[in-house]
Amino acid sequence: ARYRNGAVRPLERITSPIMEDVSCPADDFCAAVKFQSDALAFDGSGWANQGVIEPDSHGLRDVSCATATLCATVDASGYALSFVGTSWSAPVDVAPGQKLVAVSCPSESLCVAITARGDALMYDGTTWSSPTDTAIPGTVTSISCSSAHSCPEPGPPAPLHQHARQCGPPPPAPPPGLPPASTGSAGIRSPA
């Protein structure tokens, strides 16, 4: 179900095989991608197939939209596409030889894509940066930025590494005279 204008409405069933991801930045706009390289758009009343946006079918993995006029999608072969205005760009090989696994667009001037090995790429609404090593150990599977300030800045690997270990904003400072809070064994914040 979806909530709109004070009422809960049932979702329309999308009869499409292997729907990979969907992003809805507004009540009257959603973008969705299928693994087979198709894109769909929701206009507030129904879904429309926008057709194949990646003709070579590298396998679209994730989509994120900051607004109804800016989205990005990434695929499993290092290609990214952007939706600016009313149409999708041609695929651009932004991470040659790497698997892009996720993208997050918190604003019209920032999208962050991440590779399986943890390299980050920034999109400024016009161009993608080169992959930057984040020094995150292991395999990365997702990224989520709630605002431009919660995403890493291009540059040294430390900002994204620190961000990946922290979920949400840092805890507030304790009142004067109290020690800083620590996390208990159950994940509940308690005085130190």
Secondary structure, DSSP 8 states (H G I E B T S, - for coil): -EEETTEEE-------TTEEEEEEEETTEEEEEETTSEEEEE-SS-EEEEEES-TT---EEEEEEEETTEEEEEETTSEEEEEETTEE---EESSTTS-EEEEEEEETTEEEEEETTS-EEEE-SS-B---B-----S-------SSGGGS--SSSSHHHHHHHH--SS------TTS--EEE-TTS-EEE-
